[in-house]
Amino acid sequence: MSVIKFSASQKELLIHKLQQYFSNELDQELAQFDADFLLDFFTKEMGNHFYNQGIYDAQRLLAEKLDYISDEMFQLEKPIS
């Protein structure tokens, strides 16, 4: 599996969100370097869990859609006498 990487603009947005969270919820300032380091840690240590959950969710959705299509096709069958 490939390593999870963010574009520069995505990383900037995520760092900003971390800084906002620390400021609003924890009443602490998180410097740019610290936020970058924390984001890298979360990505490395937890990213695969979120990625895998996304895969599982997509698989479940696809299975539901395939079941629906299969049911709809079954309804189209003509009786054989």
Secondary structure, 3 states (H helix, E strand, C coil): CCCCCCCHHHHHHHHHHHHHHHHHHHCCCCCHHHHHHHHHHHHHHHHHHHHHHHHHHHHHHHHHHHHHHHHHHHHHCCCCC
